């Protein structure tokens, strides 16, 4: 893109306007622009963030007049960054370009369901039937043992066919008698399987599934099965937040994360003992899924409360420029018992130094995690506390 000519009088008589799908987010040290159409995030020093308020209220020429001569070069460089990144343009009337709607309107009450399996099977037919009635679109099953294996996954995929479930994602323990072709065949034969990861394996590798296609067509639809020697034993292995865990920004995702919790909103889970929870690792239970109707639970005020734990209200996270690209974790937090506002325990980012580290290098966090592992689940909450209409 051509450089921006800022010295002309014509430029000085215009306003700097960010495109509606390029949204600035303030952080403590670094701030960010979320490009919601190209699904990318750019960062810049937070010292420049106040400029966005000036852009909306003043002509460019007026803004330059506010700065001392020695600061105008930095202002020019920042404007060139915005222009070359295709985040902005100069306009005569910003009112002619309305802002993007920030509303998030979920299609259904529940969008995601999670099932954990370890030492006992669940009533999968009942679970699938009930989340289908709730019009749930995404189901994940996480198996920490060989109790639930590849054949069980095939049966679950068949149960999901013809329901509201659009994608089935699975985490399985490696079965030594299985070869890579066995895993590939199940994914290839069940298109509803959107993702499969195999843990506790004999090595690190990926298995490519191209569905029998070749060339560019195969590249468009190919799936990848991740195989890792890492051992996952329970929900305590979940909740880690690193740079690689950040989500690609999109308009619906951005709007949801500003208004709701990225991990818990619209989610219902069955833990390895069969208890209904917001997340398998959350302390509060809402009854055994074999005796309790999911519809009664997910409409209750108590169950939906954690859906509203926003990043803007969470300590440290609210100063984090990536907060609307982070799914968060409310199960393991720095201050146990304060799930609403305490920062995630397993997050390695420090927004005040703009640096990442391994959360396990913090002795206090390791000690807190040991306490979580000793924790006894809270008593089950009655599903009689209903939401709207009661």
C-alpha positions as CSV (number, residue, x, y, z in Angstrom):
1,X,0.0,0.0,0.0
2,X,1.2,3.5,-0.8
3,X,2.5,5.6,2.1
4,X,0.1,8.1,3.6
5,X,0.7,11.7,2.6
6,X,0.3,13.6,5.9
7,X,1.8,16.9,4.9
8,X,-0.9,18.0,2.6
9,X,-3.6,20.4,3.7
10,X,-6.2,18.0,2.3
11,X,-5.1,15.3,4.9
12,X,-5.2,17.9,7.7
13,X,-8.9,18.6,7.0
14,X,-9.9,15.0,7.4
15,X,-10.6,12.6,10.3
16,X,-8.7,9.4,11.0
17,X,-11.2,6.6,11.0
18,X,-10.5,3.0,11.9
19,X,-12.4,0.5,9.9
20,X,-15.4,-0.9,11.9
21,X,-13.9,-4.4,12.0
22,X,-10.5,-3.2,13.3
23,X,-11.1,-2.7,17.0
24,X,-8.4,-1.2,19.5
25,X,-8.1,-2.9,22.9
26,X,-6.2,-1.2,25.7
27,X,-3.6,-3.1,27.7
28,X,-1.2,-2.0,30.5
29,X,2.0,-1.9,28.5
30,X,1.0,-3.1,25.1
31,X,-2.4,-2.5,23.4
32,X,-3.8,-4.3,20.4
33,X,-5.9,-3.9,17.3
34,X,-8.2,-6.9,16.5
35,X,-8.7,-7.3,12.8
36,X,-12.0,-9.3,13.0
37,X,-12.2,-9.9,9.2
38,X,-8.6,-11.2,8.7
39,X,-8.6,-12.9,12.1
40,X,-5.4,-11.3,13.2
41,X,-4.1,-9.1,16.1
42,X,-1.4,-6.4,16.0
43,X,0.1,-4.9,19.1
44,X,1.6,-1.4,19.7
45,X,2.8,0.5,22.8
46,X,-0.1,1.6,25.0
47,X,1.2,5.2,25.0
48,X,-0.5,5.6,21.6
49,X,-3.9,4.3,22.7
50,X,-5.3,7.8,23.7
51,X,-4.9,8.8,20.1
52,X,-8.0,6.9,19.2
53,X,-10.1,9.2,21.3
54,X,-8.6,12.2,19.5
55,X,-9.2,10.6,16.1
56,X,-12.9,10.6,16.7
57,X,-13.2,14.1,18.0
58,X,-10.6,16.2,16.0
59,X,-9.4,16.8,12.5
60,X,-5.9,15.4,11.7
61,X,-4.5,18.9,11.4
62,X,-5.9,19.8,14.8
63,X,-4.3,16.7,16.3
64,X,-0.9,17.6,14.9
65,X,-1.2,21.1,16.4
66,X,-1.6,19.5,19.8
67,X,1.8,17.9,19.6
68,X,5.3,19.4,20.1
69,X,7.5,19.3,17.0
70,X,9.7,16.5,18.4
71,X,6.6,14.3,19.0
72,X,5.1,14.6,15.6
73,X,7.5,12.1,14.0
74,X,6.2,9.4,16.4
75,X,2.6,10.4,15.5
76,X,3.4,10.1,11.8
77,X,5.0,6.7,12.3
78,X,1.9,5.4,14.2
79,X,-0.4,6.7,11.5
80,X,1.7,5.0,8.8
81,X,1.5,1.8,10.8
82,X,-2.3,2.0,10.9
83,X,-2.5,2.9,7.2
84,X,0.0,0.2,5.9
85,X,-1.8,-2.4,8.0
86,X,-5.1,-1.3,6.3
87,X,-6.7,-0.4,9.7
88,X,-7.7,3.1,8.8
89,X,-8.5,5.7,6.2
90,X,-9.0,9.5,6.1
91,X,-12.6,10.6,5.8
92,X,-14.4,13.9,5.8
93,X,-17.4,12.8,7.8
94,X,-16.9,9.9,10.3
95,X,-20.6,9.9,11.1
96,X,-21.2,8.4,7.6
97,X,-19.5,5.2,8.8
98,X,-21.4,3.6,11.7
99,X,-19.7,1.5,14.3
100,X,-20.0,-2.3,14.2
101,X,-22.7,-3.8,16.5
102,X,-21.3,-5.2,19.7
103,X,-24.4,-7.4,20.4
104,X,-24.0,-11.1,20.9
105,X,-27.1,-13.1,20.4
106,X,-26.6,-16.9,20.8
107,X,-28.9,-19.0,18.7
108,X,-29.6,-21.3,21.7
109,X,-29.1,-21.5,25.4
110,X,-26.4,-24.2,25.2
111,X,-23.8,-24.2,22.4
112,X,-21.1,-26.5,23.8
113,X,-21.1,-29.7,25.9
114,X,-18.2,-31.5,27.4
115,X,-18.1,-35.1,28.7
116,X,-15.2,-36.5,30.8
117,X,-14.6,-40.2,31.1
118,X,-12.1,-42.0,33.4
119,X,-13.3,-45.0,35.5
120,X,-17.0,-45.3,34.6
121,X,-19.2,-44.9,31.5
122,X,-22.1,-42.5,31.3
123,X,-25.5,-42.7,29.7
124,X,-24.3,-41.3,26.4
125,X,-27.6,-41.8,24.6
126,X,-29.4,-39.8,27.3
127,X,-26.8,-37.0,27.1
128,X,-26.9,-36.8,23.3
129,X,-30.7,-36.8,23.4
130,X,-30.9,-34.0,25.9
131,X,-28.3,-31.7,24.4
132,X,-30.0,-32.3,21.0
133,X,-33.2,-31.0,22.6
134,X,-31.3,-28.0,23.7
135,X,-30.0,-27.5,20.1
136,X,-26.4,-27.8,21.2
137,X,-24.0,-27.6,18.2
138,X,-20.7,-28.8,19.6
139,X,-19.7,-31.8,21.8
140,X,-16.3,-32.7,23.2
141,X,-15.5,-35.9,24.9
142,X,-12.3,-36.3,27.0
143,X,-11.2,-39.8,27.9
144,X,-8.4,-40.1,30.5
145,X,-8.2,-43.9,30.4
146,X,-8.7,-46.7,27.9
147,X,-12.2,-47.3,29.3
148,X,-13.6,-45.1,26.5
149,X,-11.6,-46.0,23.3
150,X,-11.8,-45.7,19.6
151,X,-14.8,-48.1,19.2
152,X,-16.7,-46.1,21.8
153,X,-16.0,-42.9,19.9
154,X,-17.4,-44.5,16.7
155,X,-20.6,-45.4,18.6
156,X,-20.9,-41.8,20.0
157,X,-20.4,-40.4,16.6
158,X,-23.3,-42.5,15.3
159,X,-25.5,-41.3,18.2
160,X,-24.7,-37.7,17.1
161,X,-25.7,-38.2,13.5
162,X,-29.1,-36.5,12.7
163,X,-29.0,-34.4,15.8
164,X,-28.2,-30.7,16.4
165,X,-24.6,-31.6,17.0
166,X,-22.5,-30.3,14.2
167,X,-19.0,-31.1,15.5
168,X,-17.6,-33.8,17.8
169,X,-14.2,-33.3,19.2
170,X,-12.4,-36.1,21.1
171,X,-9.4,-36.6,23.4
172,X,-8.5,-40.3,23.8
173,X,-5.9,-42.3,25.6
174,X,-3.7,-44.2,23.2
175,X,-4.5,-47.9,22.8
176,X,-1.3,-49.8,22.2
177,X,-2.9,-52.3,19.9
178,X,-4.1,-49.5,17.6
179,X,-2.1,-48.3,14.6
180,X,-2.3,-44.9,13.1
181,X,-4.5,-46.1,10.3
182,X,-7.1,-47.2,12.8
183,X,-7.4,-43.6,14.1
184,X,-7.4,-42.2,10.6
185,X,-10.1,-44.5,9.4
186,X,-12.5,-43.5,12.2
187,X,-12.0,-39.8,11.4
188,X,-12.4,-40.4,7.7
189,X,-15.6,-42.4,8.2
190,X,-17.2,-40.0,10.6
191,X,-17.2,-36.5,9.2
192,X,-18.8,-35.1,12.3
193,X,-15.4,-35.6,14.0
194,X,-13.9,-32.2,13.8
195,X,-10.8,-33.0,16.0
196,X,-9.0,-35.9,17.6
197,X,-6.1,-35.9,19.9
198,X,-4.5,-39.0,21.3
199,X,-2.5,-38.7,24.6
200,X,-0.2,-41.1,26.5
201,X,1.2,-42.4,23.2
202,X,4.6,-43.8,22.4
203,X,5.8,-40.7,20.6
204,X,5.0,-37.3,19.1
205,X,3.5,-37.2,15.6
206,X,0.6,-36.1,13.5
207,X,-1.7,-38.3,11.4
208,X,-3.1,-36.7,8.2
209,X,-6.6,-37.6,7.0
210,X,-7.2,-36.4,3.4
211,X,-10.6,-38.2,2.9
212,X,-9.3,-39.8,-0.3
213,X,-8.7,-36.5,-2.1
214,X,-5.5,-35.3,-3.7
215,X,-4.0,-31.9,-4.7
216,X,-5.5,-28.6,-3.7
217,X,-8.9,-30.3,-2.8
218,X,-7.1,-32.4,-0.2
219,X,-5.4,-29.3,1.3
220,X,-8.8,-27.6,1.8
221,X,-10.5,-30.5,3.7
222,X,-7.6,-32.5,5.3
223,X,-7.8,-33.1,9.0
224,X,-4.9,-33.7,11.4
225,X,-4.9,-36.1,14.3
226,X,-2.4,-35.0,17.0
227,X,-0.6,-37.8,18.9
228,X,1.4,-37.0,22.0
229,X,3.3,-38.9,24.7
230,X,2.1,-36.4,27.2
231,X,0.0,-38.1,29.9
232,X,-3.3,-36.6,30.8
233,X,-4.9,-38.1,33.8
234,X,-7.9,-35.9,34.7
235,X,-9.5,-32.4,34.4
236,X,-6.6,-31.1,36.6
237,X,-4.5,-31.1,33.4
238,X,-6.8,-28.6,31.8
239,X,-6.9,-24.8,32.1
240,X,-3.4,-23.8,31.0
241,X,-3.2,-20.5,29.1
242,X,-0.2,-19.8,26.9
243,X,0.5,-17.7,23.8
244,X,-0.5,-20.7,21.6
245,X,-3.9,-20.9,23.3
246,X,-5.1,-17.5,22.2
247,X,-8.1,-17.6,19.9
248,X,-8.2,-16.2,16.4
249,X,-10.4,-13.1,16.6
250,X,-13.8,-13.0,14.8
251,X,-16.8,-10.6,15.1
252,X,-19.1,-13.1,17.0
253,X,-16.2,-14.3,19.1
254,X,-15.0,-10.8,20.0
255,X,-18.5,-9.7,20.9
256,X,-19.1,-12.8,23.0
257,X,-15.8,-12.4,25.0
258,X,-16.6,-8.8,25.8
259,X,-20.0,-9.7,27.3
260,X,-19.5,-13.3,28.6
261,X,-16.9,-15.8,29.8
262,X,-15.1,-17.4,27.0
263,X,-14.9,-20.8,28.6
264,X,-18.2,-21.2,30.4
265,X,-20.8,-19.2,28.4
266,X,-23.3,-21.6,26.9
267,X,-21.5,-24.7,28.1
268,X,-22.7,-27.7,30.1
269,X,-20.4,-30.5,31.3
270,X,-20.5,-34.0,32.7
271,X,-17.6,-34.8,34.9
272,X,-16.0,-38.2,35.1
273,X,-18.3,-39.2,38.0
274,X,-21.4,-38.2,36.1
275,X,-22.1,-34.9,37.8
276,X,-23.4,-32.0,35.8
277,X,-21.2,-28.9,36.1
278,X,-20.3,-25.7,34.3
279,X,-17.0,-27.3,33.6
280,X,-15.7,-30.7,34.7
281,X,-13.1,-29.0,36.9
282,X,-15.5,-26.6,38.6
283,X,-16.3,-27.2,42.3
284,X,-20.1,-26.9,42.2
285,X,-22.2,-29.8,41.0
286,X,-25.8,-29.7,39.9
287,X,-26.8,-33.4,40.1
288,X,-26.1,-36.7,38.4
289,X,-27.0,-36.6,34.8
290,X,-28.7,-40.0,35.1
291,X,-31.3,-38.6,37.5
292,X,-31.3,-34.9,36.5
293,X,-32.6,-33.3,33.3
294,X,-30.0,-31.1,31.7
295,X,-32.7,-28.6,30.6
296,X,-33.7,-28.0,34.3
297,X,-30.0,-27.3,35.2
298,X,-28.9,-25.0,32.3
299,X,-31.9,-22.7,32.8
300,X,-31.2,-22.1,36.5
301,X,-29.8,-18.8,37.8
302,X,-27.1,-20.6,39.8
303,X,-25.8,-22.5,36.7
304,X,-25.8,-19.5,34.4
305,X,-24.1,-17.2,36.8
306,X,-20.5,-18.1,35.8
307,X,-21.4,-17.4,32.2
308,X,-21.2,-13.7,33.0
309,X,-17.7,-13.7,34.6
310,X,-16.2,-11.2,32.1
311,X,-12.5,-10.6,31.5
312,X,-13.0,-6.9,32.1
313,X,-13.9,-7.7,35.7
314,X,-11.1,-10.1,36.4
315,X,-7.9,-9.0,38.2
316,X,-4.9,-8.6,35.9
317,X,-6.9,-9.8,32.9
318,X,-8.6,-6.5,32.6
319,X,-5.2,-5.0,31.8
320,X,-4.4,-7.6,29.2
321,X,-4.6,-6.6,25.6
322,X,-5.4,-10.2,24.5
323,X,-8.3,-10.6,26.9
324,X,-10.9,-10.8,24.1
325,X,-8.9,-13.6,22.5
326,X,-8.5,-15.7,25.6
327,X,-11.0,-18.4,26.6
328,X,-10.1,-18.0,30.3
329,X,-10.3,-20.6,33.1
330,X,-12.6,-20.2,36.1
331,X,-11.9,-23.6,37.6
332,X,-8.3,-22.9,38.7
333,X,-7.7,-19.3,39.9
334,X,-5.0,-17.5,41.9
335,X,-7.5,-17.0,44.8
336,X,-9.6,-20.2,45.2
337,X,-13.1,-19.4,46.2
338,X,-13.1,-16.1,44.2
339,X,-13.9,-17.5,40.8
340,X,-15.6,-14.4,39.7
341,X,-12.7,-11.9,39.8
342,X,-9.4,-13.8,40.5
343,X,-7.0,-14.2,37.6
344,X,-6.5,-17.7,36.0
345,X,-3.9,-19.7,38.0
346,X,-2.3,-21.3,35.0
347,X,-1.8,-18.2,32.9
348,X,1.8,-17.3,32.1
349,X,1.3,-13.8,30.8
350,X,2.2,-10.6,32.7
351,X,0.6,-7.6,31.1
352,X,2.7,-5.2,33.2
353,X,6.0,-6.4,31.7
354,X,4.4,-7.7,28.4
355,X,6.1,-11.1,28.9
356,X,5.2,-14.8,28.9
357,X,6.5,-17.4,31.4
358,X,5.6,-20.9,32.6
359,X,3.1,-20.6,35.4
360,X,4.8,-23.6,37.0
361,X,7.9,-21.5,37.7
362,X,5.8,-19.6,40.4
363,X,6.1,-21.5,43.7
364,X,2.8,-20.0,45.0
365,X,0.9,-21.2,41.9
366,X,2.3,-24.7,42.2
367,X,1.2,-24.7,45.9
368,X,-2.3,-23.5,45.0
369,X,-2.6,-26.2,42.4
370,X,-1.7,-28.8,45.0
371,X,-4.5,-27.5,47.2
372,X,-6.9,-27.8,44.2
373,X,-5.9,-31.5,43.8
374,X,-6.8,-32.1,47.4
375,X,-10.1,-30.2,47.1
376,X,-13.4,-32.0,47.8
377,X,-16.2,-31.0,45.4
378,X,-18.8,-28.8,46.9
379,X,-22.3,-30.2,47.6
380,X,-24.7,-30.5,44.7
381,X,-26.9,-27.4,44.1
382,X,-30.6,-28.0,43.6
383,X,-31.7,-27.4,40.1
384,X,-35.0,-26.0,41.4
385,X,-33.5,-22.5,41.3
386,X,-34.9,-21.6,37.9
387,X,-34.3,-18.7,35.6
388,X,-36.8,-16.7,33.6
389,X,-40.4,-17.6,34.1
390,X,-40.2,-18.7,37.7
